[in-house]
Amino acid sequence: MKDDRGLYYFPNPNNKQVRVYVKKIDGNICFRLWKQDDPCLWDDHGWAPYEAIKEASQLYEGRNFDPGMTYDIVLARYLITEESKNTVTGI
């Protein structure tokens, strides 16, 4: 999906209050989290490259939060690829 902030997906389809935005910056896929009930989150945290997320995910091993599930690189690649196809074809 896409809005004025960019391409996004819902990391938990049952919770539409949280979105993960994706884009390519200097050839790297980057992520940014948005939560409806925490508007400062968007302003306080910039775009994070996937490599940094992978490194940070080691800090969360054994905890309830799994960055690999929230920041889905396969889905991000798909969204970015589809968006570029639609831009080229004018859809």
C-alpha positions in Angstrom: 0.0 0.0 0.0 1.0 3.6 -0.4 0.2 6.9 1.2 1.8 10.3 1.6 4.7 8.9 3.6 5.4 6.2 1.0 5.1 2.4 0.6 4.0 0.4 3.6 2.7 -2.8 5.0 1.1 -3.9 8.2 3.5 -6.1 10.2 0.4 -7.5 12.0 -2.6 -7.6 9.7 -4.9 -7.6 12.7 -3.5 -4.2 13.9 -3.9 -1.4 11.4 -2.5 1.1 13.9 1.1 0.1 13.1 2.8 0.4 9.7 6.2 -0.4 8.4 7.3 1.9 5.6 9.9 0.8 3.1 12.1 2.5 0.5 15.5 2.2 -1.2 18.2 4.6 -0.1 21.5 4.4 -1.9 20.8 0.8 -3.0 19.8 -0.4 0.5 16.3 -1.4 1.5 15.4 0.7 4.5 12.5 0.6 7.0 10.7 3.1 9.2 8.0 2.3 11.8 4.8 4.4 12.3 2.3 3.9 15.1 -0.9 5.8 15.2 -0.8 6.1 19.0 2.8 7.3 19.0 3.2 10.2 16.5 6.7 11.0 17.8 8.0 7.6 16.8 8.1 8.7 13.1 9.9 12.0 13.9 12.3 10.5 16.5 13.5 7.5 14.4 14.7 7.8 10.8 15.1 5.3 8.1 17.0 2.1 9.2 18.8 0.0 6.6 18.0 -3.7 6.8 21.6 -4.6 7.6 21.4 -2.5 10.8 18.1 -4.2 11.7 19.7 -7.6 11.3 22.5 -6.6 13.6 20.2 -5.2 16.2 17.9 -8.3 16.1 20.6 -10.2 18.0 19.7 -8.0 21.0 16.2 -9.3 20.9 16.9 -13.0 20.9 14.7 -14.8 23.4 12.4 -11.8 23.8 8.8 -11.3 22.7 9.7 -9.0 19.9 11.1 -10.4 16.7 12.5 -7.8 14.3 12.7 -10.4 11.5 9.0 -10.7 11.6 8.3 -7.0 11.8 10.9 -5.9 9.3 10.1 -8.3 6.5 12.9 -8.0 3.8 11.1 -10.3 1.3 7.9 -8.2 1.5 9.9 -5.0 1.3 11.7 -6.2 -1.9 8.3 -7.1 -3.4 6.7 -3.8 -2.6 9.6 -1.8 -4.0 9.8 -4.0 -7.1 6.1 -3.6 -7.8 6.2 0.1 -7.2 9.0 0.5 -9.7 7.2 -1.6 -12.3 4.0 0.6 -11.8 6.1 3.8 -12.1 7.6 2.6 -15.4 4.3 1.5 -16.9 2.4 4.5 -15.5 -0.1 2.4 -13.5 
